[in-house]
Amino acid sequence: MKREDLRFGGMAQFGGALLLQLQDGPELGVRGALLRSGSGLNLLVLADRGMDIGFAEYKGRSLSWNSPTGFTSPAFFEPQGFGWLRGFYGGLLVTGGLTYMGAPCVDEGQELGLHGRASYTPARSFTAAGEWEGDEYVIRAKGEVREASVFGPNLVLRREIEMKQGANSFIIRDLVRNEGFDDSPFMMLYHFNLGYPLLSPSAKLITTSRLYVPRDDEAWQGHESFDSFDPPTKGYKEKVYFHDLAVDGNGFALAGLVNGDLGLRFKFKRDVLKRFIEWKMMGEGTYVVGLEPSNALVMGRAEERKRGTLEHLSPGEERSIEIEVEVLDGPDQVEGFVREVNSVTRGQKPALAGDVEDFLKRSNEQGSRR
């Protein structure tokens, strides 16, 4: 399609960005933007929820899981303990961070709740629009999310979500910068939540994982089936697996979920997002698998500090992160993704570590040989 095409009067006919504001219940006042590629890929970007992605659909089929909380206003944020879950809407993406994420803990005398503040922080300078770049119509949502306090950290996340008209993919580009004057802890989790109909007993997790370990005793039960899924099960308890992903010749790790002729593929650089967490939750209603690139495990900031693995950003230091998300449409694309992964793993299943400490040791040793 070119801008000189005489068959349409405006690009809204074929995709674009539509700014909106939710108007009911706990969602009242939440700003967002609906991004439409025109190929059937639609994303709801929630400006007031950290510029995360409230839902994603493709040709009328949902790609994400959504909880009963709705897109709760950040005014209802409960930072203590597991209060974060009262506004965990699921969606395609929820960001954990920026200075802490993972399990609640006490770190150097500071009480920290689940998964941090990023997803409950409204973005500033939020814009969403499409524009022509040569013969391509590019649709972008942009904004910045800041975690700051007096006598505390001052980290800013500048996020851009980009898709092209007619495409079945999009890119998340994040830049995190320490704009304070002291070193700051830096923890980042991309909590992608995939649900029905993409998720079902016929779905399969496909990754470049070369090493994995169950997080706890619950996950050790049935660990050999980490990459397959059950129907919704009453009383199911979540299972979490930590993975070390191999990379292709350009340093990219690959992960995705495929089901018949539909799939969702994630591609990202492992040198920045060195951990990968699988959250397998096969409950009734809470029927979801989380695919979660991150720079830390999800056992809490205190545990990262204790192990000496807690990352910091010095004043003025920044990290650039880019994640490509692609819908796989049809058997050719699904099979192409499987071949792409097998070219990295040589078709081998990941090895099983003895425990988390063994996993970290072996993961670090493999990483140092790259």
Secondary structure as GFF3:
##gff-version 3
##sequence-region A 1 370
A	DSSP	three_ten_helix	11	13	.	.	.	ID=ss1
A	DSSP	beta_strand	16	21	.	.	.	ID=ss2
A	DSSP	three_ten_helix	25	27	.	.	.	ID=ss3
A	DSSP	beta_strand	31	36	.	.	.	ID=ss4
A	DSSP	beta_strand	41	46	.	.	.	ID=ss5
A	DSSP	three_ten_helix	47	49	.	.	.	ID=ss6
A	DSSP	beta_strand	52	58	.	.	.	ID=ss7
A	DSSP	beta_strand	61	62	.	.	.	ID=ss8
A	DSSP	beta_strand	65	66	.	.	.	ID=ss9
A	DSSP	three_ten_helix	74	76	.	.	.	ID=ss10
A	DSSP	three_ten_helix	83	87	.	.	.	ID=ss11
A	DSSP	beta_strand	90	91	.	.	.	ID=ss12
A	DSSP	beta_strand	93	98	.	.	.	ID=ss13
A	DSSP	beta_strand	105	107	.	.	.	ID=ss14
A	DSSP	beta_strand	110	112	.	.	.	ID=ss15
A	DSSP	three_ten_helix	118	120	.	.	.	ID=ss16
A	DSSP	beta_strand	124	133	.	.	.	ID=ss17
A	DSSP	beta_strand	136	148	.	.	.	ID=ss18
A	DSSP	beta_strand	154	164	.	.	.	ID=ss19
A	DSSP	beta_strand	169	178	.	.	.	ID=ss20
A	DSSP	beta_strand	184	185	.	.	.	ID=ss21
A	DSSP	beta_strand	187	194	.	.	.	ID=ss22
A	DSSP	beta_strand	204	207	.	.	.	ID=ss23
A	DSSP	beta_strand	209	214	.	.	.	ID=ss24
A	DSSP	alpha_helix	217	220	.	.	.	ID=ss25
A	DSSP	three_ten_helix	223	225	.	.	.	ID=ss26
A	DSSP	beta_strand	239	245	.	.	.	ID=ss27
A	DSSP	beta_strand	252	259	.	.	.	ID=ss28
A	DSSP	beta_strand	262	269	.	.	.	ID=ss29
A	DSSP	beta_strand	275	282	.	.	.	ID=ss30
A	DSSP	beta_strand	287	294	.	.	.	ID=ss31
A	DSSP	alpha_helix	301	307	.	.	.	ID=ss32
A	DSSP	beta_strand	312	313	.	.	.	ID=ss33
A	DSSP	beta_strand	318	329	.	.	.	ID=ss34
A	DSSP	alpha_helix	331	345	.	.	.	ID=ss35
A	DSSP	beta_strand	351	352	.	.	.	ID=ss36
A	DSSP	alpha_helix	356	368	.	.	.	ID=ss37
###
